Amino acid sequence: MKCPPCLRLPRLCHFSLSLILFAIFCPVQPAAAQQSPKADAISGRVLGDDGHPLVNAMVEAQEVEARGPNRINRRVTTDDEGYFRLTRLPPGRYAISANAEGYLSASVSATEHPTQPGDRYFQPGASVSITLKKGGVITGRVTNTEDKAVIAVTVSLECVRDEFDRTIKAAWIEKEEWTDDRGVFRFYGLRPGSYLVRAGGRERQYQGVSAFDSDAPTYYPSAKRETAVEVKMRAGEEATGINIRYLGEHGSAIRGAVTGAIDFKRMPSLKLTRLPGGAQAGFAYARVEENAIKYNFEGLADGEYELIAVREVSDDDAGATSTPRRLTINGADLNDIELQLIPFSSLSGRIVLAADSPNCQIQQRRQLMDVSLILQRDDVPQSEPPQGQTDQQGEFVIRRVEAGHYRLAARLPIEWYLRAITQPGSAPPQRPVDVLRQGLTFQPGQNKTGLIVTVAEGAALLGGRMVSPTNGVRLPAHVRVHLVPAEPASANDLLRYAETDLTIDGAFVFGHLAPGRYWILARAVPDEESSKMPARPVAWDAESRVKLLREARTGKAEIELQPCQRIMNHVLLYEPK
């Protein structure tokens, strides 16, 4: 727009008035805000939870579908007004995340209430508003028994409870730093939860050396871990005076070598956890020493530990892991502890959408890349099952698979369900083999290929509530609801079985159900079984599946689900056994 002409005034006044009029009628906006959205860019603004713009916040866009060195990854910092622009983005879907000093990092969803993986991603041309929450602060001082400052001692935070006060069994080290010349430490940008604060020892063996590395840790206020006091942190709060009286007790060491499927160009990492519970006690990278791969942990208190070595997966390396070793420290070092690396296995194949699928008349058509696959171990407990994401063509690879027996599960769009899982036969005539009943067995380093996972549109959804038919009869504390196929031909189709636990208010919901007839029944779950996470599906075991089928048939509580049907008000009567 044109600025209004200036009045005829003396030269100095003329110049001053011109500047004032220009500022009023031609305001200058931040560069990022002035630019109109571009087809190859994702732009937006980052604000704090107080509404003020965050300067120098880091914003990242990561391409979802691509893998390896060709994967697009862009980073940019915000300007003085909190604006950013991620440019030169080829067409595709991108995950957006942001972080700033003193704030909690956050991933942003493209929809307010995402129900599918694809709902979280952005495409070039989008505009994004990001709000970061202020993190908490813990500060204190470390002194010795003579009340003198302990300088340059490592102080660590163990996160032991989440913001809902739920215990974190495998507690991790959230942050770590050294005290200054006054013995003072300060942690900021902390997420809500409860923390144990400790001084001494050396949790991360690859960091710099200090004079206190061989000491057993002293926990706040001046204790061993078993009697330590937790520091509760709420969003944005500051906990001061978290002072530690340092005990200076000598710790023990664990030393040894990594053997087996080693690669001198790629060093394995080692993770040491406490037992019981699995709280992290140490992390280190192995090193080459005397033509061998060695490791060393020190500053360890007496107790039970578990040690494992892992060489991570890369584009040109399948990776490897060792069998966990259980170790006991009782006032002395443990030397010559060998960890043998065993190569990881992998599984690859493709997802296909059944051509005869009904159309659920949804607004946004789902794509094969919205599917992720999960291998669930069914012979031993597993905390982190290996997963794989599909690409635009439905191809997938699941890496980091340890030797053992597995079942395949999937995260699907809400309108889809699993119809079949097959793999090529090993001998002529190479007929497809149904892997549902047998599962998948992996030997060390085995790479299974050619798996075909068939999905179909038309999934039904069933939700409701369980009630007691008699007033005053309380429901059991833990109940599991089962769906069992009512058609005789589907009795051994594991994809037709489903189970879920009742919520605290007696509600349940099943998704991704194949259309058809089902029996529905509820079973009380013993307290010791309900604490296991996750529960092993009953239908995986042939004998248990027969008993479940017999019990469901006797109960005669039948329901028929049509393609794309949604039922959320089903009432299930509780009948004590």
Secondary structure by P-SEA (a helix, b strand, c coil): ccccccccccaaaaaaaaaaaaaacccccccccccccccccccbbbbccccccccbbbbbbbbcccccccbbbbbbbbccccccccccccbbbbbbbbcccccccccccccccccccccccccccbbbbbbbbbbbbbbbbbbccccccccbbbbbbbbccccccccccccccccccccccccbbbbccccbbbbbbbccccccccccccccccccccccccccccbbbbbbbcccccccccccccccccccbbbbbccccccccbbbbbbbbccccccccbbbbbbbcccbbbbbbcccccccbbbbbbbccccccccccccbbbbbbccccccbbbbbbbbbbbbbbbccccccccccccccccccccbbbbbbbcccccccccbbbbccccbbbbccccbbbbbbbbbccccccccbbbbbbccccccccccccccccccccccccbbbbbbbcbbbbbbbbbbbcccccccccbbbbbbbbcccccccccccbbbbbbcccbbbbbccccbbbbbbbbbbbccccccccccccccccaaaaaaaaaaaaaacbbbbbcccccccbbbbbbbcc
